[in-house]
Amino acid sequence: MAEFYDDFKSIVLNKTPLLDVRAPVEFQSGAFINACNLPIMNDEERRLVGICYKNDGNAKAIELGHKLVSGDVKEQRVRAWCDFIDANPDALLYCFRGGQRSKIAQQWIKESGREISRLKGGYKAFRNYLLRELEEVSSHFSPIVLGGRTGSGKTIVLQKMSNAVDLEALANHRGSSFGQKVTSQPSQINFDNNLAYELIAKRKEGHKTLVFEDEGKHVGSVFMPESLIVSMANAPLVILERPLEERIAITLQEYVIEAQKAYRDAGFEEGWAQNIQNSIKRIQRRLGNQRYEYVNTLFEEAFKKQKEDGSLEAHKGWIEYLLREYYDPMYDYQIQKRQERVVFRGNEKEVLEYIARA
C-alpha cells in the first residue's frame, strides 16, 4: 500500500471512507463526507502541544505529544483506528496538512498489523481541490433555475430530476423565514465540501445542464459560492405553477406534519410551535403590526385546536394568509424584475417535460 494517496476525484466518486485524526475542534469547523473523527490528540492535548511548539520548537512539541498520548491512551486510540480500518479496508488517513500527526498515526497503525495510505497534503489539499471544483462550476455545467411561488413544491419536482441539485437539502434548511429545521445546518465549510461532492458526481454522470431551485445568496446561515451565484444570475428561469389549494396542502405537509414529526422524533415536541412563532416574529416588520397580530392569532387558535382534538385543518388558515398576504406579493415582485429570464411556465408535468428536453 502506498504511503500517500492524491487521487482526490476518486475519493469523491467512490465515497471513500476517511479517517480524520485532527482534534475534535478542527473536525467540527469543517470536514468531509464519509469522514470519521478519531483524533490522535484531543483538544486540550493539541492546545498544550501547540504552546510547546511555539515556545520550545518542533522537537520538544513532538516529545510532549508522545508523552501525552502514551500507555492506555495510545492503546485505546490505535485500537479505534484499527477497528475503523477493519470495517473500512479502503479507508484513507489525514490530518490538517498530511504532516506529523497523520505520519505518526500511520506508523502506529502499521505497528499494529494494519496498513493505510494518507492523503497527500492532508485536509488542506483535499479542501483546496473541492474549492477549485466550485470555482469552475460554470465551465462544466449550464444552469437552469426552477422558480415558483412558495408552496409550489419546487423541491418535490427537483427530486424527480436526475440532473437537479437540491441546495436546500445540502443546507438542511427550507430557504425561507420558516425554513429552520430541528437539526442544525452544516458549517459553511461543510456545505461547500458537500456541494462540491455533489457537483463532481453530477459531472461524472455526464450532465451538461443542472437544475437549481431559485435561491438568494444564502440558504439560512450558509452562503452560496460566488461562482454559483454568478452562474445562476443570468440562467434561464422556469416557473412552476400550482393552484393555491395545492400549495396550501404542500405547505401543511412540509411545515406542519413533517416538521412536527421531526420535532417529536428529536424529543422537542413543543419546540415546533415556538419555532413557528419565532419565524412569524422575524417577519413582523414586513408584515406590519396589524397583520402580524392577526396571523399570530390564527396560528395560536390552530395550535390550540390541534391540541384539543388532533385536527390539523385549522393550520390552513395561517398558511393561506401568509401565502396570500406576504409570500405571493413578494415573489411576484421579484419575478417581475427578472421577467426577461423566464423561458417557460407550467404545471409539474409540463415543467418536467420541458426541462427533460432542455
VEXBA-600664 format. One record per residue: z, x, y of N, C-alpha, C, CB in turn. Coordinates in steps of 0.05 Angstrom, whole numbers, padded with zeros to 5 digits, always signed. Glycine has a CB too. Example, Ala and Ser with C-alpha at 12.3 -4.5 7.8 and 13.67 -1.06 7.14 Angstrom:
BEGIN
+00156+00264-00114+00156+00246-00090+00156+00264-00066+00181+00226-00089+00142+00257-00045+00143+00273-00021+00157+00258+00001+00114+00282-00012
# end
This chain:
BEGIN
+00000+00017-00024+00000+00000+00000+00000+00018+00025+00024-00019+00000-00017+00011+00045-00019+00027+00069+00006+00025+00085-00043+00018+00085+00012+00047+00100+00035+00046+00118+00032+00027+00140+00041+00075+00129+00007+00026+00152+00002+00008+00175-00020-00012+00168-00007+00025+00199-00019-00034+00182-00039-00055+00180-00047-00065+00208-00029-00079+00162-00073-00066+00213-00081-00073+00241-00104-00094+00242-00089-00048+00256-00109-00108+00220-00129-00129+00220-00116-00155+00229-00142-00132+00191-00112-00157+00255-00097-00180+00266-00111-00207+00261-00093-00176+00296-00137-00206+00261-00152-00231+00256-00146-00242+00229-00182-00226+00260-00145-00226+00209-00140-00235+00182-00111-00246+00179-00144-00212+00161-00093-00235+00195-00065-00246+00195-00065-00275+00203-00047-00229+00213-00081-00281+00224-00083-00308+00234-00097-00326+00213-00098-00309+00260-00120-00318+00203-00136-00335+00186-00122-00339+00158-00163-00323+00182-00108-00319+00149-00094-00321+00123-00066-00332+00125-00094-00294+00110-00057-00337+00150-00030-00347+00154-00010-00329+00141-00027-00376+00144-00013-00303+00145+00003-00283+00132+00032-00285+00140-00008-00255+00138+00051-00285+00121+00080-00285+00128+00087-00258+00141+00097-00289+00102+00104-00260+00161+00112-00236+00176+00142-00233+00176+00102-00239+00206+00151-00208+00172+00179-00201+00172+00186-00188+00199+00186-00183+00148+00200-00202+00215+00206-00193+00242+00235-00181+00242+00204-00216+00263+00237-00154+00247+00263-00142+00246+00275-00137+00273+00261-00115+00230+00263-00149+00294+00275-00147+00320+00301-00162+00322+00255-00158+00342+00316-00158+00343+00342-00173+00346+00336-00202+00352+00358-00160+00370+00355-00219+00345+00351-00248+00350+00343-00256+00378+00377-00263+00343+00354-00242+00398+00348-00249+00426+00318-00244+00432+00365-00233+00445+00307-00223+00419+00278-00218+00423+00261-00239+00409+00271-00190+00412+00270-00246+00385+00255-00266+00369+00255-00293+00384+00267-00270+00341+00277-00301+00395+00279-00327+00409+00261-00328+00434+00308-00332+00417+00257-00305+00446+00240-00305+00470+00210-00307+00464+00245-00280+00487+00203-00300+00439+00175-00302+00432+00170-00290+00404+00158-00287+00452+00155-00305+00388+00149-00296+00360+00123-00308+00352+00172-00305+00341+00116-00304+00326+00090-00313+00316+00095-00335+00294+00074-00290+00305+00074-00351+00290+00074-00370+00268+00078-00354+00242+00047-00386+00267+00093-00366+00224+00098-00355+00197+00115-00329+00198+00072-00348+00184+00129-00325+00221+00147-00302+00223+00176-00310+00216+00146-00290+00251+00190-00293+00202+00218-00297+00195+00234-00274+00207+00222-00299+00164+00255-00281+00222+00271-00261+00235+00295-00253+00217+00282-00272+00262+00292-00229+00207+00314-00216+00191+00319-00189+00204+00307-00213+00160+00336-00189+00225+00338-00165+00242+00351-00141+00229+00354-00172+00267+00342-00118+00237+00355-00093+00228+00381-00089+00243+00336-00069+00231+00382-00098+00268+00406-00098+00284+00410-00125+00298+00405-00075+00306+00435-00134+00299+00440-00158+00314+00440-00152+00344+00467-00171+00306+00444-00173+00361+00441-00169+00390+00461-00149+00401+00445-00196+00404+00486-00150+00391+00506-00132+00401+00500-00103+00392+00534-00140+00392+00492-00099+00368+00486-00073+00358+00462-00061+00374+00479-00073+00328+00443-00078+00379+00419-00069+00395+00428-00061+00423+00398-00091+00396+00446-00077+00434+00456-00070+00462+00470-00043+00462+00475-00092+00471+00487-00038+00443+00502-00013+00442+00483+00011+00438+00523-00014+00420+00463+00008+00420+00444+00029+00415+00427+00034+00440+00426+00022+00391+00421+00013+00455+00405+00016+00480+00420+00031+00501+00398-00012+00491+00446+00026+00503+00463+00041+00522+00464+00070+00514+00491+00029+00524+00468+00075+00488+00469+00103+00478+00443+00117+00484+00475+00103+00448+00421+00104+00479+00394+00116+00484+00391+00124+00514+00372+00097+00476+00401+00106+00531+00398+00111+00560+00416+00134+00569+00406+00086+00576+00439+00136+00557+00458+00156+00566+00456+00183+00551+00486+00146+00562+00449+00182+00525+00450+00206+00509+00424+00214+00495+00471+00203+00489+00404+00197+00497+00378+00204+00485+00373+00192+00458+00377+00233+00483+00348+00196+00448+00339+00183+00424+00354+00190+00399+00310+00188+00421+00359+00216+00396+00372+00226+00371+00400+00213+00368+00375+00256+00371+00415+00212+00389+00442+00201+00388+00441+00171+00383+00457+00206+00414+00420+00158+00395+00417+00129+00391+00411+00122+00362+00395+00118+00409+00394+00138+00350+00387+00134+00321+00412+00139+00304+00364+00153+00312+00427+00159+00311+00452+00165+00296+00471+00142+00298+00465+00191+00307+00474+00130+00322+00492+00107+00325+00482+00083+00309+00495+00100+00355+00456+00079+00310+00444+00057+00296+00450+00058+00266+00414+00056+00300+00447+00082+00254+00453+00086+00226+00483+00081+00220+00445+00114+00217+00500+00089+00239+00529+00085+00236+00536+00055+00236+00544+00100+00258+00523+00040+00255+00529+00012+00258+00518-00004+00234+00518+00001+00284+00495+00004+00224+00482-00010+00202+00484+00007+00177+00452-00017+00208+00507+00006+00164+00512+00022+00140+00530+00006+00121+00526+00049+00148+00534+00017+00098+00551+00004+00078+00542-00024+00071+00579+00003+00089+00561-00043+00071+00555-00070+00063+00536-00084+00082+00581-00086+00061+00537-00077+00108+00519-00089+00127+00490-00082+00121+00527-00080+00156+00486-00056+00116+00459-00047+00109+00450-00060+00083+00459-00016+00107+00467-00061+00063+00460-00071+00037+00452-00101+00039+00483-00068+00018+00467-00116+00055+00460-00145+00058+00433-00149+00071+00482-00159+00074+00427-00132+00092+00402-00135+00107+00378-00127+00090+00403-00119+00132+00382-00105+00075+00360-00096+00058+00355-00116+00036+00366-00068+00045+00376-00128+00025+00373-00148+00004+00358-00173+00014+00400-00157-00007+00364-00180+00039+00350-00203+00051+00320-00197+00054+00362-00210+00078+00314-00172+00063+00285-00164+00065+00271-00165+00038+00283-00136+00078+00284-00154+00018+00272-00153-00008+00268-00181-00020+00290-00137-00028+00287-00199-00015+00284-00227-00024+00260-00240-00010+00310-00243-00018+00256-00234+00015+00234-00245+00030+00207-00234+00019+00236-00239+00060+00206-00208+00013+00182-00196+00003+00176-00207-00025+00185-00165+00001+00197-00211-00041+00193-00223-00068+00180-00250-00066+00219-00224-00084+00189-00266-00046+00178-00293-00042+00151-00293-00028+00198-00310-00026+00146-00271-00014+00121-00269+00002+00109-00241-00002+00126-00275+00032+00096-00236-00025+00086-00209-00031+00066-00198-00012+00074-00209-00059+00052-00215+00003+00032-00206+00022+00043-00203+00051+00008-00224+00023+00070-00204+00053+00082-00203+00080+00078-00176+00093+00112-00208+00077+00079-00177+00120+00077-00153+00136+00102-00150+00154+00051-00153+00154+00108-00126+00162+00133-00120+00176+00127-00111+00204+00148-00098+00161+00144-00119+00223+00141-00109+00250+00167-00109+00266+00120-00126+00265+00168-00091+00286+00189-00092+00306+00174-00095+00333+00208-00066+00306+00185-00085+00354+00172-00090+00380+00146-00074+00383+00191-00084+00403+00148-00048+00380+00124-00031+00383+00115-00018+00357+00130-00009+00404+00126-00026+00335+00119-00013+00310+00131+00015+00308+00089-00011+00307+00154+00019+00320+00166+00045+00321+00189+00048+00302+00175+00051+00349+00212+00058+00313+00234+00066+00297+00245+00045+00279+00256+00077+00314+00250+00021+00290+00263+00000+00274+00247-00008+00250+00269-00024+00291+00221-00013+00253+00205-00021+00230+00200+00002+00211+00178-00032+00239+00199+00026+00222+00196+00050+00205+00220+00054+00187+00191+00075+00222+00244+00051+00199+00268+00054+00183+00270+00032+00163+00293+00054+00201+00264+00007+00171+00265-00016+00153+00246-00012+00129+00259-00042+00167+00222-00002+00136+00202+00003+00115+00212+00023+00095+00175+00012+00128+00225+00044+00105+00236+00065+00087+00258+00054+00069+00246+00088+00103+00276+00039+00081+00298+00027+00065+00287+00008+00044+00318+00013+00083+00267-00007+00051+00254-00026+00032+00242-00010+00009+00233-00043+00046+00229+00012+00015+00216+00029-00005+00237+00040-00024+00200+00051+00008+00260+00048-00013+00281+00059-00029+00293+00038-00048+00304+00071-00011+00289+00013-00041+00299-00009-00058+00278-00019-00078+00307-00032-00041+00255-00004-00080+00235-00010-00100+00214-00030-00092+00249-00021-00124+00212-00036-00066+00191-00054-00055+00174-00038-00036+00204-00079-00042+00150-00050-00030+00132-00038-00010+00123-00059+00009+00108-00024-00024+00120-00051+00034+00109-00069+00054+00096-00053+00076+00132-00087+00066+00073-00062+00086+00060-00049+00108+00071-00060+00134+00029-00053+00107+00070-00044+00155+00079-00053+00181+00056-00056+00200+00101-00035+00192+00059-00074+00219+00038-00079+00238+00035-00054+00256+00044-00103+00255+00011-00044+00259+00006-00022+00276+00009-00030+00305-00022-00010+00272+00028-00018+00319+00034-00026+00347+00054-00048+00349+00009-00034+00360+00062-00060+00326+00083-00080+00325+00077-00105+00340+00107-00068+00337+00098-00119+00348+00096-00145+00362+00078-00143+00386+00123-00155+00370+00081-00121+00401+00067-00119+00427+00037-00118+00422+00076-00093+00442+00028-00103+00402-00001-00101+00397-00013-00127+00388-00006-00079+00376+00001-00141+00370-00008-00167+00360-00009-00188+00382+00009-00176+00336+00012-00188+00398+00013-00206+00421-00010-00201+00441+00041-00203+00436-00016-00176+00446-00038-00170+00464-00065-00179+00452-00039-00139+00470-00068-00177+00426-00092-00187+00413-00095-00217+00417-00091-00181+00382-00073-00232+00414-00074-00261+00417-00080-00268+00446-00048-00274+00408-00069-00253+00465-00074-00259+00494-00103-00254+00500-00056-00241+00511-00115-00233+00488-00144-00228+00493-00161-00251+00483-00152-00201+00479-00153-00262+00460-00167-00285+00449-00166-00309+00468-00156-00293+00422-00143-00313+00481-00141-00335+00500-00158-00330+00524-00111-00338+00509-00159-00305+00533-00175-00298+00557-00205-00302+00552-00170-00269+00565-00213-00300+00527-00242-00301+00521-00250-00329+00510-00248-00280+00500-00233-00349+00514-00239-00375+00503-00266-00387+00512-00217-00395+00509-00272-00383+00538-00297-00394+00549-00322-00381+00537-00297-00392+00579-00320-00357+00526-00343-00344+00515-00348-00352+00486-00339-00313+00516-00329-00366+00474-00332-00375+00446-00337-00404+00443-00307-00367+00431-00328-00421+00462-00329-00450+00459-00339-00463+00485-00302-00461+00451-00352-00486+00482-00358-00504+00504-00338-00528+00502-00388-00514+00504-00322-00533+00523-00302-00554+00521-00313-00582+00528-00279-00547+00538-00302-00602+00516-00304-00630+00525-00276-00640+00530-00320-00647+00503-00272-00654+00551-00246-00665+00558-00245-00694+00552-00238-00659+00587-00225-00703+00537-00222-00731+00530-00201-00744+00548-00214-00735+00500-00210-00763+00565-00192-00776+00583-00189-00805+00576-00203-00774+00611-00173-00819+00592-00167-00847+00587-00140-00854+00598-00169-00853+00558-00137-00879+00605-00111-00888+00616-00088-00883+00596-00112-00918+00623-00064-00882+00606-00040-00878+00590-00039-00900+00569-00015-00878+00607-00033-00892+00544-00032-00911+00522-00058-00917+00508-00021-00937+00532-00079-00903+00517-00106-00908+00505-00108-00897+00476-00127-00896+00522-00089-00881+00468-00090-00870+00441-00107-00845+00439-00100-00890+00422-00107-00829+00460-00124-00805+00460-00116-00786+00438-00122-00790+00487-00090-00783+00433-00081-00765+00412-00089-00776+00385-00050-00763+00413-00089-00802+00381-00098-00814+00356-00127-00807+00350-00094-00845+00356-00143-00809+00371-00172-00802+00368-00176-00773+00363-00187-00811+00394-00161-00756+00377-00163-00727+00373-00158-00719+00344-00144-00712+00392-00138-00732+00332-00131-00726+00305-00153-00733+00285-00105-00740+00297-00173-00748+00293-00195-00755+00276-00219-00736+00279-00204-00784+00281-00216-00716+00296-00238-00697+00301-00230-00669+00290-00244-00695+00331-00248-00657+00275-00243-00630+00265-00245-00609+00286-00262-00624+00242-00258-00615+00308-00262-00595+00330-00244-00601+00354-00291-00595+00338-00222-00615+00349-00204-00621+00371-00180-00602+00370-00194-00650+00370-00169-00596+00394-00144-00580+00396-00123-00598+00410-00149-00553+00412-00102-00604+00396-00081-00622+00406-00061-00605+00422-00067-00638+00383-00065-00603+00448-00047-00587+00465-00019-00598+00466-00059-00585+00493-00017-00625+00465+00010-00637+00466+00026-00631+00441+00007-00668+00471+00012-00631+00418+00026-00624+00393+00036-00595+00394+00008-00628+00369+00019-00577+00404+00027-00549+00406+00050-00545+00426+00003-00532+00415+00050-00562+00447+00071-00560+00467+00096-00577+00460+00061-00570+00494+00094-00593+00438+00116-00611+00430+00125-00628+00453+00140-00594+00419+00106-00641+00466+00111-00658+00489+00088-00677+00492+00114-00640+00515+00094-00701+00502+00073-00722+00504+00057-00720+00530+00085-00749+00501+00064-00701+00547+00048-00696+00570+00052-00715+00594+00020-00698+00563+00074-00730+00595+00079-00748+00617+00108-00745+00625+00072-00777+00611+00117-00760+00645+00145-00760+00653+00163-00770+00631+00149-00777+00678+00151-00785+00612+00166-00795+00590+00161-00779+00564+00160-00825+00585+00150-00756+00567+00139-00741+00544+00159-00724+00529+00118-00725+00553+00183-00721+00539+00203-00703+00526+00210-00714+00498+00228-00700+00543+00211-00696+00479+00219-00704+00452+00247-00695+00445+00199-00693+00431+00258-00704+00423+00285-00698+00416+00288-00668+00410+00295-00714+00392+00267-00656+00399+00267-00627+00394+00255-00612+00418+00251-00620+00368+00264-00589+00422+00257-00574+00446+00228-00564+00445+00276-00550+00451+00217-00558+00468+00190-00546+00470+00191-00517+00462+00178-00550+00498+00168-00506+00453+00167-00477+00448+00170-00461+00474+00141-00470+00433+00177-00436+00471+00176-00419+00495+00147-00416+00504+00189-00391+00489+00143-00407+00528+00116-00403+00538+00101-00383+00520+00116-00393+00567+00115-00362+00512+00102-00342+00494+00094-00354+00468+00122-00318+00489+00111-00370+00456+00104-00382+00430+00082-00402+00433+00129-00396+00419+00081-00417+00455+00059-00435+00460+00033-00420+00461+00063-00452+00486+00032-00398+00477+00008-00382+00479-00001-00371+00451+00013-00358+00498+00019-00361+00436+00013-00350+00410+00001-00371+00391+00038-00338+00398+00014-00395+00391+00005-00416+00373-00022-00427+00381+00026-00439+00374-00027-00428+00407-00054-00437+00416-00075-00417+00408-00054-00441+00447-00069-00391+00411-00088-00371+00403-00094-00373+00373-00077-00343+00410-00074-00377+00357-00078-00381+00328-00097-00404+00323-00051-00387+00313-00093-00426+00337-00110-00450+00334-00139-00444+00342-00099-00473+00351-00143-00430+00364-00170-00424+00373-00184-00405+00354-00169-00412+00401-00170-00386+00344-00182-00367+00325-00191-00382+00299-00162-00344+00318-00174-00400+00290-00181-00416+00266-00205-00433+00271-00157-00433+00258-00207-00446+00295-00230-00463+00301-00255-00446+00303-00225-00478+00328-00253-00422+00313-00276-00404+00314-00286-00397+00286-00269-00379+00330-00267-00392+00268-00274-00386+00240-00288-00410+00227-00249-00379+00224-00280-00434+00234-00293-00458+00223-00321-00463+00233-00276-00483+00229-00329-00447+00254-00356-00449+00264-00360-00468+00287-00374-00456+00242-00339-00479+00298-00342-00498+00320-00351-00484+00346-00315-00513+00325-00371-00495+00359-00380-00485+00385-00370-00502+00408-00411-00484+00385-00363-00528+00401-00352-00546+00421-00324-00554+00413-00370-00571+00424-00306-00553+00431-00278-00561+00426-00271-00584+00445-00259-00537+00429-00255-00602+00434-00246-00626+00450-00217-00623+00456-00252-00652+00434-00210-00626+00482-00183-00624+00491-00176-00650+00506-00179-00600+00510-00151-00658+00504-00142-00681+00519-00140-00673+00549-00114-00691+00509-00145-00693+00566-00144-00689+00595-00115-00683+00603-00155-00714+00610-00110-00657+00609-00083-00649+00617-00084-00635+00644-00071-00629+00596-00060-00633+00656-00058-00618+00681-00054-00589+00674-00035-00628+00698-00042-00574+00693-00039-00546+00688-00015-00540+00670-00035-00531+00715+00001-00560+00665+00024-00556+00646+00028-00581+00630+00049-00548+00662+00041-00577+00607+00049-00599+00589+00079-00596+00586+00034-00599+00561+00094-00613+00601+00123-00608+00601+00129-00582+00615+00135-00609+00573+00144-00565+00601+00152-00540+00613+00134-00516+00607+00180-00533+00603+00113-00520+00591+00095-00498+00585+00069-00501+00600+00089-00497+00555+00058-00479+00608+00034-00479+00625+00009-00471+00609+00037-00459+00648-00013-00483+00616-00039-00476+00603-00047-00448+00611-00061-00497+00611-00059-00433+00594-00070-00407+00602-00091-00411+00623-00082-00392+00577-00092-00393+00642-00111-00395+00665-00140-00397+00655-00107-00371+00684-00146-00382+00634-00173-00382+00623-00181-00410+00614-00176-00362+00600-00162-00425+00602-00167-00452+00592-00169-00472+00615-00145-00461+00572-00153-00468+00635-00154-00485+00659-00182-00483+00672-00132-00478+00680-00191-00458+00675-00217-00453+00687-00239-00465+00670-00222-00423+00691-00237-00461+00643-00258-00471+00625-00260-00502+00625-00252-00462+00597-00237-00515+00628-00236-00544+00627-00242-00557+00654-00209-00554+00618-00240-00542+00676-00242-00553+00703-00269-00567+00708-00238-00531+00723-00290-00556+00696-00317-00568+00701-00329-00579+00675-00335-00547+00713-00312-00583+00655-00323-00593+00629-00330-00622+00630-00302-00588+00607-00349-00631+00614-00356-00659+00612-00332-00676+00605-00378-00664+00591-00329-00699+00617-00306-00716+00614-00314-00742+00600-00293-00723+00642-00303-00747+00577-00308-00771+00561-00284-00789+00564-00314-00764+00531-00288-00815+00572-00266-00833+00577-00263-00853+00554-00271-00848+00603-00239-00853+00542-00233-00872+00521-00222-00897+00534-00212-00860+00501-00235-00920+00528-00227-00945+00540-00214-00963+00518-00251-00960+00553-00192-00976+00525-00178-00994+00506-00165-01016+00522-00158-00978+00489-00165-01041+00511-00153-01064+00525-00123-01059+00529-00157-01089+00509-00113-01071+00551-00085-01068+00558-00066-01075+00535-00078-01085+00582-00071-01097+00521-00052-01105+00499-00051-01083+00478-00062-01131+00487-00073-01071+00472-00073-01049+00452-00058-01025+00462-00102-01042+00444-00062-01019+00488-00047-00997+00500-00017-01001+00500-00057-00992+00529-00009-01025+00505+00020-01032+00504+00030-01027+00475+00025-01061+00513+00015-01037+00455+00023-01033+00427+00025-01004+00419+00004-01048+00409+00005-00988+00428+00005-00960+00422+00029-00946+00435-00021-00946+00431+00035-00953+00460+00057-00941+00474+00084-00949+00461+00057-00949+00504+00086-00974+00453+00110-00983+00440+00115-00968+00414+00108-01013+00434+00093-00964+00399+00095-00949+00373+00105-00920+00377+00068-00949+00359+00093-00907+00397+00099-00879+00401+00125-00874+00416+00076-00865+00416+00129-00888+00438+00151-00882+00455+00177-00897+00448+00144-00888+00484+00174-00918+00432+00198-00933+00424+00203-00930+00394+00194-00963+00432+00185-00940+00378+00190-00940+00349+00193-00912+00338+00168-00955+00334+00172-00895+00342+00173-00868+00331+00194-00851+00345+00145-00855+00334+00196-00854+00371+00216-00838+00386+00245-00845+00377+00213-00843+00416+00250-00870+00374+00277-00878+00365+00283-00867+00337+00280-00909+00365+00264-00867+00320+00268-00856+00293+00274-00826+00295+00243-00861+00276+00259-00812+00312+00264-00783+00315+00292-00778+00325+00244-00771+00335+00302-00794+00344+00329-00791+00353+00350-00797+00332+00334-00808+00378+00344-00818+00316+00363-00825+00294+00364-00803+00274+00354-00851+00280+00340-00792+00266+00339-00771+00246+00354-00746+00256+00310-00764+00240+00354-00742+00282+00368-00718+00293+00397-00723+00299+00354-00709+00319+00406-00748+00294+00434-00754+00298+00441-00761+00327+00451-00732+00289+00421-00767+00343+00426-00774+00371+00415-00801+00378+00413-00752+00389+00422-00821+00362+00410-00848+00365+00412-00858+00394+00423-00867+00346+00436-00855+00406+00439-00866+00433+00425-00849+00454+00469-00867+00440+00416-00825+00446+00403-00808+00465+00375-00818+00474+00400-00781+00454+00363-00834+00457+00336-00845+00465+00337-00861+00490+00325-00861+00442+00356-00880+00492+00358-00897+00516+00363-00880+00541+00380-00918+00513+00381-00860+00538+00387-00843+00561+00362-00827+00570+00410-00824+00554+00347-00818+00550+00322-00804+00557+00302-00821+00572+00310-00793+00531+00299-00846+00563+00281-00864+00577+00290-00869+00606+00278-00891+00562+00316-00874+00609+00326-00879+00636+00324-00854+00654+00356-00888+00635+00328-00831+00642+00324-00806+00658+00295-00803+00666+00333-00782+00641+00277-00811+00648+00248-00810+00655+00241-00829+00677+00232-00816+00630+00252-00853+00676+00247-00873+00698+00258-00862+00724+00260-00900+00691+00281-00849+00722+00293-00837+00746+00276-00815+00758+00321-00825+00740+00262-00800+00741+00245-00779+00751+00222-00789+00768+00235-00762+00727+00213-00813+00763+00190-00824+00779+00199-00844+00800+00170-00837+00760+00226-00844+00805+00236-00864+00825+00223-00861+00852+00267-00860+00828+00220-00837+00861+00208-00832+00888+00180-00844+00890+00208-00802+00895+00164-00840+00869+00137-00850+00870+00136-00881+00866+00120-00836+00848+00155-00891+00850+00156-00920+00846+00165-00934+00871+00174-00926+00823+00184-00922+00885+00197-00936+00907+00222-00949+00896+00179-00956+00921+00242-00953+00912+00268-00963+00903+00266-00991+00890+00288-00964+00925+00250-01009+00902+00249-01036+00892+00236-01037+00864+00233-01053+00911+00214-01023+00860+00201-01023+00834+00218-01008+00814+00173-01011+00836+00231-00987+00823+00249-00972+00805+00271-00989+00795+00261-00947+00820+00284-01004+00812+00306-01022+00804+00296-01043+00784+00319-01035+00828+00272-01053+00790+00261-01074+00773+00255-01064+00745+00236-01086+00785+00241-01041+00743+00234-01031+00716+00259-01022+00701+00214-01008+00719+00278-01012+00715+00303-01003+00702+00318-01028+00691+00321-00989+00722+00317-01050+00705+00329-01074+00695+00314-01085+00671+00329-01096+00717+00288-01084+00672+00272-01092+00649+00279-01076+00624+00242-01089+00655+00282-01050+00628+00289-01033+00605+00317-01039+00595+00288-01003+00613+00337-01042+00612+00364-01048+00604+00365-01074+00588+00383-01048+00628+00351-01094+00598+00351-01120+00584+00337-01118+00557+00336-01141+00601+00316-01103+00555+00302-01099+00530+00320-01084+00510+00276-01084+00534+00334-01064+00519+00351-01048+00501+00375-01065+00492+00360-01023+00515+00385-01082+00510+00407-01100+00503+00398-01120+00481+00418-01114+00528+00374-01130+00485+00362-01149+00466+00359-01136+00439+00336-01160+00477+00350-01112+00439+00346-01097+00414+00372-01094+00399+00333-01070+00419+00393-01087+00414+00419-01082+00401+00431-01108+00390+00438-01069+00421+00423-01130+00403+00434-01156+00395+00421-01167+00369+00430-01177+00417+00395-01165+00368+00381-01177+00345+00360-01159+00332+00368-01203+00353+00358-01134+00342+00338-01115+00330+00310-01119+00339+00339-01118+00301+00305-01138+00357+00278-01143+00366+00268-01122+00386+00277-01171+00380+00243-01114+00382+00231-01094+00400+00212-01106+00420+00217-01072+00384+00207-01132+00417+00186-01145+00433+00191-01143+00463+00185-01174+00425+00217-01144+00471+00223-01143+00500+00216-01116+00513+00252-01149+00504+00214-01095+00496+00206-01069+00507+00178-01069+00519+00208-01047+00485+00162-01088+00510+00135-01090+00520+00135-01096+00550+00119-01111+00506+00156-01109+00560+00158-01116+00588+00158-01092+00607+00182-01132+00593+00176-01073+00602+00177-01049+00619+00153-01031+00615+00203-01034+00615+00143-01031+00590+00120-01014+00584+00096-01025+00600+00113-01014+00554+00091-01051+00598+00068-01062+00613+00071-01058+00643+00066-01092+00606+00095-01062+00653+00100-01059+00682+00093-01030+00691+00129-01065+00689+00102-01010+00676+00096-00982+00683+00066-00976+00681+00112-00963+00665+00054-00987+00660+00025-00982+00657+00009-00994+00681+00014-00994+00630+00015-01019+00687+00001-01032+00709+00007-01021+00736+00007-01062+00708+00033-01017+00742+00041-01011+00769+00043-00981+00775+00068-01023+00774+00045-00965+00755+00049-00936+00760+00026-00919+00749+00075-00926+00748+00022-00921+00722+00003-00902+00710-00026-00909+00715+00008-00902+00680-00033-00935+00714-00062-00942+00717-00072-00935+00745-00065-00971+00712-00059-00942+00767-00069-00935+00793-00071-00905+00797-00052-00947+00815-00052-00890+00787-00051-00861+00790-00075-00849+00775-00025-00850+00780-00079-00857+00749-00100-00846+00733-00128-00853+00744-00097-00854+00704-00131-00879+00752-00156-00887+00763-00164-00872+00788-00156-00917+00769-00145-00865+00804-00150-00849+00828-00159-00821+00821-00124-00848+00846-00145-00810+00801-00153-00783+00792-00181-00782+00780-00132-00772+00772-00187-00802+00764-00214-00803+00752-00236-00807+00773-00215-00825+00731-00230-00823+00793-00249-00828+00814-00257-00802+00828-00238-00848+00834-00238-00784+00831-00244-00759+00844-00261-00740+00827-00217-00745+00851-00262-00747+00801-00278-00730+00782-00300-00746+00770-00260-00718+00760-00309-00766+00783-00329-00785+00773-00354-00770+00764-00335-00806+00793-00362-00750+00779-00387-00736+00772-00386-00722+00745-00394-00716+00794-00362-00717+00735-00360-00704+00709-00360-00723+00685-00334-00688+00708-00357-00749+00691-00356-00769+00669-00384-00772+00657-00346-00796+00680-00386-00766+00631-00412-00768+00617-00414-00791+00598-00417-00742+00602-00390-00803+00591-00391-00825+00572-00365-00841+00575-00395-00815+00543-00367-00867+00571-00344-00885+00569-00348-00903+00544-00340-00902+00595-00327-00908+00529-00330-00925+00506-00304-00929+00491-00350-00915+00488-00304-00947+00471-00281-00951+00455-00278-00928+00434-00282-00978+00440-00258-00930+00417-00252-00908+00399-00277-00901+00381-00229-00915+00381-00289-00921+00369-00312-00916+00352-00335-00903+00367-00321-00942+00339-00340-00914+00391-00362-00903+00407-00357-00875+00416-00367-00921+00431-00332-00869+00424-00325-00842+00432-00328-00822+00410-00296-00842+00443-00318-00829+00386-00321-00812+00363-00350-00806+00356-00306-00824+00338-00366-00826+00358-00395-00823+00352-00408-00805+00373-00409-00850+00350-00401-00809+00398-00413-00794+00420-00406-00764+00417-00404-00804+00447-00381-00759+00412-00372-00731+00410-00384-00717+00385-00341-00729+00410-00387-00733+00364-00399-00722+00339-00427-00712+00344-00398-00743+00317-00441-00726+00363-00469-00718+00369-00470-00696+00390-00484-00743+00379-00449-00692+00405-00449-00673+00427-00453-00644+00418-00424-00675+00444
# end
